[in-house]
């Protein structure tokens, strides 16, 4: 009589491995969701309220972009958001100072963008927007800036998620797209799109 040895099933080891990878994927997803979560308006409002806009104005106006241009896309976007806070949150009607801040902001754009928007036109639109906001009693109360997300095929392109919170309860969500200029090796804002 010939006895045939039964093969042991290996499914239990495979099952343990599958459970391990599912748990690992869940952990990675949870970490990603936590780091990418949008802040509450209260968090953004508290951060914005802690900023001394007069001091920020002095810091921004003292920047020499010829020597102190931000080296990273995160730094470019942070400076851009600082200028945005000043252009829409600073309460003085000093057109000369506003135009200087706007010039610094424009220096962060790609050349094609600021050529499409001449400074005098952009400044007049800014002044009109500020007057409309004052008339309606609304103001910028916070800005959230996410971490750069690099293009999967190129380390020379990235997007940064930004939320702008307004006092009437609105929030505006944008993806800013930055590109590393091949000649100057500076990160520039090339475009943005509003996320609805």
C-alpha positions as CSV (number, residue, x, y, z in Angstrom):
1,X,0.0,0.0,0.0
2,X,1.4,3.3,-1.1
3,X,0.7,6.3,1.1
4,X,0.7,9.7,-0.5
5,X,2.1,12.5,1.7
6,X,-0.3,15.4,1.9
7,X,1.2,18.8,1.1
8,X,0.9,21.4,3.8
9,X,-1.1,24.4,2.8
10,X,0.9,27.6,2.6
11,X,-2.1,29.8,2.6
12,X,-1.7,30.8,6.3
13,X,1.7,32.4,5.6
14,X,0.3,34.3,2.6
15,X,-2.7,35.4,4.6
16,X,-0.5,36.9,7.3
17,X,1.5,38.7,4.6
18,X,-1.6,40.1,3.0
19,X,-2.9,41.3,6.4
20,X,0.5,42.9,7.1
21,X,0.4,44.8,3.8
22,X,-3.2,45.9,4.3
23,X,-2.3,47.3,7.8
24,X,0.8,49.0,6.4
25,X,-1.2,50.6,3.6
26,X,-3.8,51.8,6.2
27,X,-1.1,53.3,8.4
28,X,0.5,55.1,5.4
29,X,-2.9,56.4,4.3
30,X,-3.7,57.6,7.8
31,X,-0.3,59.5,8.1
32,X,-0.9,61.0,4.6
33,X,-4.4,62.1,5.5
34,X,-3.2,63.7,8.8
35,X,-0.3,65.6,7.2
36,X,-2.4,66.8,4.2
37,X,-5.5,67.7,6.2
38,X,-6.8,71.2,5.8
39,X,-6.6,73.3,8.9
40,X,-9.7,74.6,10.5
41,X,-10.5,78.3,9.9
42,X,-9.9,78.8,13.6
43,X,-6.3,77.6,13.3
44,X,-5.7,79.8,10.3
45,X,-7.3,82.8,12.0
46,X,-5.2,82.3,15.1
47,X,-1.9,82.1,13.1
48,X,-2.9,85.2,11.1
49,X,-3.8,87.1,14.2
50,X,-0.4,86.4,15.7
51,X,1.4,88.1,12.8
52,X,2.4,91.8,13.2
53,X,1.7,93.1,9.7
54,X,3.8,96.2,10.2
55,X,6.8,94.1,11.2
56,X,6.1,91.7,8.3
57,X,6.0,94.8,6.0
58,X,9.5,95.8,7.2
59,X,10.8,92.3,6.6
60,X,9.3,92.0,3.1
61,X,10.5,95.4,2.0
62,X,14.0,94.7,3.3
63,X,14.4,91.6,1.0
64,X,16.9,92.0,-1.8
65,X,15.7,89.4,-4.4
66,X,18.9,89.7,-6.3
67,X,20.8,88.1,-3.4
68,X,18.0,86.7,-1.2
69,X,15.7,85.0,-3.6
70,X,14.1,82.0,-1.9
71,X,15.9,78.8,-2.8
72,X,13.0,76.3,-2.5
73,X,9.5,76.3,-3.9
74,X,8.2,76.3,-0.3
75,X,10.2,79.5,0.4
76,X,8.9,81.2,-2.8
77,X,5.3,80.4,-1.9
78,X,5.8,81.5,1.7
79,X,7.1,84.9,0.5
80,X,4.2,85.1,-2.0
81,X,1.7,84.5,0.8
82,X,3.4,87.1,3.0
83,X,3.0,89.6,0.2
84,X,-0.6,88.5,-0.2
85,X,-1.2,89.1,3.5
86,X,0.2,92.6,3.2
87,X,-1.6,93.5,0.0
88,X,-5.0,92.4,1.3
89,X,-4.6,92.7,5.1
90,X,-2.5,95.8,5.7
91,X,-4.9,98.6,6.6
92,X,-3.1,101.7,5.3
93,X,-3.9,103.5,2.0
94,X,-0.3,104.0,1.0
95,X,-0.2,103.3,-2.7
96,X,3.6,103.7,-3.0
97,X,4.2,101.0,-0.4
98,X,1.5,98.7,-1.9
99,X,3.2,99.0,-5.3
100,X,6.6,98.1,-3.8
101,X,5.1,95.0,-2.2
102,X,3.3,94.1,-5.4
103,X,6.6,94.4,-7.3
104,X,8.2,91.9,-4.9
105,X,5.3,89.6,-5.4
106,X,5.5,90.0,-9.2
107,X,9.2,89.0,-9.1
108,X,8.1,85.5,-8.0
109,X,6.1,85.0,-11.2
110,X,7.4,83.6,-14.4
111,X,8.2,86.3,-17.0
112,X,5.3,85.4,-19.1
113,X,2.9,86.0,-16.3
114,X,4.1,89.4,-15.3
115,X,4.3,90.5,-18.9
116,X,0.6,89.7,-19.3
117,X,-0.2,91.8,-16.2
118,X,1.5,95.2,-16.4
119,X,2.2,96.7,-12.9
120,X,-0.1,99.8,-13.3
121,X,-3.1,97.6,-14.3
122,X,-2.5,95.1,-11.6
123,X,-2.0,97.9,-9.0
124,X,-5.3,99.6,-10.0
125,X,-7.1,96.2,-9.8
126,X,-5.6,95.7,-6.3
127,X,-6.7,99.1,-5.1
128,X,-10.2,98.5,-6.5
129,X,-10.4,95.1,-4.8
130,X,-9.3,96.5,-1.5
131,X,-11.9,99.2,-1.7
132,X,-14.6,96.7,-2.5
133,X,-13.6,94.5,0.4
134,X,-13.6,97.5,2.8
135,X,-17.0,98.5,1.6
136,X,-18.4,95.0,2.1
137,X,-16.7,94.7,5.5
138,X,-14.8,91.5,4.6
139,X,-11.1,90.8,5.2
140,X,-8.4,88.2,4.8
141,X,-8.2,86.3,8.2
142,X,-5.8,83.4,7.4
143,X,-3.7,81.5,4.9
144,X,-2.8,77.9,4.9
145,X,0.1,76.6,2.8
146,X,0.6,73.0,2.2
147,X,3.9,71.1,1.4
148,X,5.2,71.0,-2.1
149,X,4.1,68.0,-4.2
150,X,6.6,67.3,-6.9
151,X,5.6,66.2,-10.4
152,X,6.1,62.4,-10.6
153,X,8.2,62.7,-13.8
154,X,10.2,65.8,-13.0
155,X,11.8,67.4,-9.9
156,X,11.7,70.7,-11.7
157,X,7.9,71.1,-11.3
158,X,5.7,71.1,-8.2
159,X,2.3,72.2,-6.9
160,X,1.6,73.8,-3.5
161,X,-1.9,73.7,-2.1
162,X,-3.0,77.0,-0.5
163,X,-6.3,78.0,1.3
164,X,-7.2,81.6,1.8
165,X,-9.7,82.2,4.6
166,X,-12.1,85.2,4.5
167,X,-13.9,86.8,7.4
168,X,-17.3,86.1,6.0
169,X,-16.8,82.4,6.3
170,X,-15.6,81.8,2.7
171,X,-12.4,80.0,1.9
172,X,-10.7,79.8,-1.5
173,X,-8.6,76.8,-2.4
174,X,-5.8,77.0,-5.0
175,X,-3.1,74.8,-6.5
176,X,-0.1,77.0,-7.3
177,X,2.3,75.5,-9.9
178,X,6.0,76.3,-9.6
179,X,8.7,75.6,-12.1
180,X,12.5,75.7,-11.8
181,X,13.8,78.1,-14.4
182,X,16.6,76.3,-16.3
183,X,18.8,79.4,-16.7
184,X,18.4,81.3,-13.4
185,X,17.7,78.1,-11.4
186,X,15.0,80.0,-9.5
187,X,11.6,78.6,-8.6
188,X,8.9,80.7,-10.2
189,X,5.1,80.7,-10.0
190,X,4.0,79.8,-13.5
191,X,0.2,79.4,-13.0
192,X,-2.5,78.5,-10.5
193,X,-5.9,77.1,-10.5
194,X,-8.8,77.4,-8.1
195,X,-10.2,74.2,-6.7
196,X,-14.0,74.3,-6.4
